[in-house]
Amino acid sequence: MTAVCPPPPFSFLELFFINSVNFCSVP
């Protein structure tokens, strides 16, 4: 589960969650 967008300044948990839900779908 790798995101195609740059790593946001979020927490590790938040980052993992975003990667899990593929929240990087937004432009």
PyMOL Python script that loads the backbone (N, CA, C, O; Angstrom):
from pymol import cmd

cmd.read_pdbstr("""\
ATOM      1  N   MET A   1       0.839  -1.202   0.000  1.00  0.00           N
ATOM      2  CA  MET A   1       0.000   0.000   0.000  1.00  0.00           C
ATOM      3  C   MET A   1       0.875   1.255   0.000  1.00  0.00           C
ATOM      4  O   MET A   1       1.135   1.845   1.049  1.00  0.00           O
ATOM      5  N   THR A   2       1.315   1.642  -1.168  1.00  0.00           N
ATOM      6  CA  THR A   2       2.178   2.824  -1.250  1.00  0.00           C
ATOM      7  C   THR A   2       1.424   3.983  -1.885  1.00  0.00           C
ATOM      8  O   THR A   2       0.786   3.816  -2.924  1.00  0.00           O
ATOM      9  N   ALA A   3       1.495   5.134  -1.277  1.00  0.00           N
ATOM     10  CA  ALA A   3       0.794   6.308  -1.804  1.00  0.00           C
ATOM     11  C   ALA A   3       1.612   6.952  -2.915  1.00  0.00           C
ATOM     12  O   ALA A   3       2.843   6.925  -2.893  1.00  0.00           O
ATOM     13  N   VAL A   4       0.912   7.534  -3.887  1.00  0.00           N
ATOM     14  CA  VAL A   4       1.599   8.139  -5.031  1.00  0.00           C
ATOM     15  C   VAL A   4       1.811   9.634  -4.810  1.00  0.00           C
ATOM     16  O   VAL A   4       2.214  10.346  -5.729  1.00  0.00           O
ATOM     17  N   CYS A   5       1.542  10.111  -3.599  1.00  0.00           N
ATOM     18  CA  CYS A   5       1.715  11.543  -3.314  1.00  0.00           C
ATOM     19  C   CYS A   5       2.792  11.721  -2.250  1.00  0.00           C
ATOM     20  O   CYS A   5       3.160  10.758  -1.577  1.00  0.00           O
ATOM     21  N   PRO A   6       3.294  12.925  -2.092  1.00  0.00           N
ATOM     22  CA  PRO A   6       4.347  13.224  -1.119  1.00  0.00           C
ATOM     23  C   PRO A   6       3.884  12.965   0.310  1.00  0.00           C
ATOM     24  O   PRO A   6       2.698  13.095   0.612  1.00  0.00           O
ATOM     25  N   PRO A   7       4.813  12.599   1.190  1.00  0.00           N
ATOM     26  CA  PRO A   7       4.488  12.317   2.594  1.00  0.00           C
ATOM     27  C   PRO A   7       4.088  13.579   3.348  1.00  0.00           C
ATOM     28  O   PRO A   7       4.929  14.448   3.576  1.00  0.00           O
ATOM     29  N   PRO A   8       2.821  13.697   3.740  1.00  0.00           N
ATOM     30  CA  PRO A   8       2.325  14.862   4.466  1.00  0.00           C
ATOM     31  C   PRO A   8       2.901  14.937   5.881  1.00  0.00           C
ATOM     32  O   PRO A   8       3.355  13.927   6.418  1.00  0.00           O
ATOM     33  N   PRO A   9       2.886  16.111   6.477  1.00  0.00           N
ATOM     34  CA  PRO A   9       3.414  16.309   7.840  1.00  0.00           C
ATOM     35  C   PRO A   9       2.488  15.753   8.906  1.00  0.00           C
ATOM     36  O   PRO A   9       2.277  16.365   9.953  1.00  0.00           O
ATOM     37  N   PHE A  10       1.927  14.555   8.613  1.00  0.00           N
ATOM     38  CA  PHE A  10       1.013  13.954   9.574  1.00  0.00           C
ATOM     39  C   PHE A  10       1.751  12.951  10.454  1.00  0.00           C
ATOM     40  O   PHE A  10       2.905  12.609  10.195  1.00  0.00           O
ATOM     41  N   SER A  11       1.080  12.494  11.481  1.00  0.00           N
ATOM     42  CA  SER A  11       1.684  11.506  12.371  1.00  0.00           C
ATOM     43  C   SER A  11       1.816  10.164  11.665  1.00  0.00           C
ATOM     44  O   SER A  11       1.188   9.934  10.632  1.00  0.00           O
ATOM     45  N   PHE A  12       2.630   9.285  12.223  1.00  0.00           N
ATOM     46  CA  PHE A  12       2.838   7.967  11.611  1.00  0.00           C
ATOM     47  C   PHE A  12       1.519   7.214  11.498  1.00  0.00           C
ATOM     48  O   PHE A  12       1.232   6.583  10.480  1.00  0.00           O
ATOM     49  N   LEU A  13       0.720   7.293  12.566  1.00  0.00           N
ATOM     50  CA  LEU A  13      -0.580   6.613  12.563  1.00  0.00           C
ATOM     51  C   LEU A  13      -1.462   7.180  11.473  1.00  0.00           C
ATOM     52  O   LEU A  13      -2.112   6.441  10.732  1.00  0.00           O
ATOM     53  N   GLU A  14      -1.480   8.507  11.380  1.00  0.00           N
ATOM     54  CA  GLU A  14      -2.308   9.163  10.362  1.00  0.00           C
ATOM     55  C   GLU A  14      -1.837   8.762   8.972  1.00  0.00           C
ATOM     56  O   GLU A  14      -2.648   8.489   8.087  1.00  0.00           O
ATOM     57  N   LEU A  15      -0.534   8.729   8.787  1.00  0.00           N
ATOM     58  CA  LEU A  15       0.028   8.359   7.488  1.00  0.00           C
ATOM     59  C   LEU A  15      -0.380   6.942   7.119  1.00  0.00           C
ATOM     60  O   LEU A  15      -0.783   6.674   5.987  1.00  0.00           O
ATOM     61  N   PHE A  16      -0.272   6.047   8.076  1.00  0.00           N
ATOM     62  CA  PHE A  16      -0.637   4.648   7.838  1.00  0.00           C
ATOM     63  C   PHE A  16      -2.112   4.531   7.481  1.00  0.00           C
ATOM     64  O   PHE A  16      -2.495   3.788   6.577  1.00  0.00           O
ATOM     65  N   PHE A  17      -2.931   5.282   8.212  1.00  0.00           N
ATOM     66  CA  PHE A  17      -4.375   5.264   7.964  1.00  0.00           C
ATOM     67  C   PHE A  17      -4.680   5.784   6.565  1.00  0.00           C
ATOM     68  O   PHE A  17      -5.471   5.191   5.831  1.00  0.00           O
ATOM     69  N   ILE A  18      -4.048   6.895   6.201  1.00  0.00           N
ATOM     70  CA  ILE A  18      -4.241   7.482   4.868  1.00  0.00           C
ATOM     71  C   ILE A  18      -3.832   6.481   3.797  1.00  0.00           C
ATOM     72  O   ILE A  18      -4.530   6.318   2.797  1.00  0.00           O
ATOM     73  N   ASN A  19      -2.706   5.814   4.004  1.00  0.00           N
ATOM     74  CA  ASN A  19      -2.243   4.820   3.031  1.00  0.00           C
ATOM     75  C   ASN A  19      -3.218   3.653   2.954  1.00  0.00           C
ATOM     76  O   ASN A  19      -3.400   3.052   1.895  1.00  0.00           O
ATOM     77  N   SER A  20      -3.836   3.342   4.074  1.00  0.00           N
ATOM     78  CA  SER A  20      -4.772   2.224   4.110  1.00  0.00           C
ATOM     79  C   SER A  20      -6.047   2.559   3.338  1.00  0.00           C
ATOM     80  O   SER A  20      -6.590   1.718   2.622  1.00  0.00           O
ATOM     81  N   VAL A  21      -6.514   3.792   3.490  1.00  0.00           N
ATOM     82  CA  VAL A  21      -7.756   4.195   2.824  1.00  0.00           C
ATOM     83  C   VAL A  21      -7.475   4.823   1.464  1.00  0.00           C
ATOM     84  O   VAL A  21      -8.399   5.219   0.753  1.00  0.00           O
ATOM     85  N   ASN A  22      -6.177   4.913   1.101  1.00  0.00           N
ATOM     86  CA  ASN A  22      -5.832   5.513  -0.187  1.00  0.00           C
ATOM     87  C   ASN A  22      -6.388   6.924  -0.301  1.00  0.00           C
ATOM     88  O   ASN A  22      -6.949   7.291  -1.334  1.00  0.00           O
ATOM     89  N   PHE A  23      -6.238   7.704   0.738  1.00  0.00           N
ATOM     90  CA  PHE A  23      -6.779   9.067   0.765  1.00  0.00           C
ATOM     91  C   PHE A  23      -6.049   9.966  -0.225  1.00  0.00           C
ATOM     92  O   PHE A  23      -6.484  11.083  -0.506  1.00  0.00           O
ATOM     93  N   CYS A  24      -4.920   9.458  -0.755  1.00  0.00           N
ATOM     94  CA  CYS A  24      -4.138  10.245  -1.707  1.00  0.00           C
ATOM     95  C   CYS A  24      -4.814  10.295  -3.073  1.00  0.00           C
ATOM     96  O   CYS A  24      -4.215  10.761  -4.042  1.00  0.00           O
ATOM     97  N   SER A  25      -6.035   9.829  -3.158  1.00  0.00           N
ATOM     98  CA  SER A  25      -6.755   9.825  -4.432  1.00  0.00           C
ATOM     99  C   SER A  25      -7.080  11.250  -4.878  1.00  0.00           C
ATOM    100  O   SER A  25      -7.272  11.507  -6.066  1.00  0.00           O
ATOM    101  N   VAL A  26      -7.140  12.169  -3.921  1.00  0.00           N
ATOM    102  CA  VAL A  26      -7.458  13.564  -4.245  1.00  0.00           C
ATOM    103  C   VAL A  26      -6.266  14.241  -4.911  1.00  0.00           C
ATOM    104  O   VAL A  26      -5.125  13.999  -4.514  1.00  0.00           O
ATOM    105  N   PRO A  27      -6.503  15.079  -5.908  1.00  0.00           N
ATOM    106  CA  PRO A  27      -5.452  15.773  -6.666  1.00  0.00           C
ATOM    107  C   PRO A  27      -4.687  16.778  -5.816  1.00  0.00           C
ATOM    108  O   PRO A  27      -3.774  17.438  -6.313  1.00  0.00           O
TER     109      PRO A  27
END
""", "prot")
cmd.dss("prot")
cmd.show_as("cartoon", "prot")
cmd.util.cbc("prot")
cmd.orient("prot")
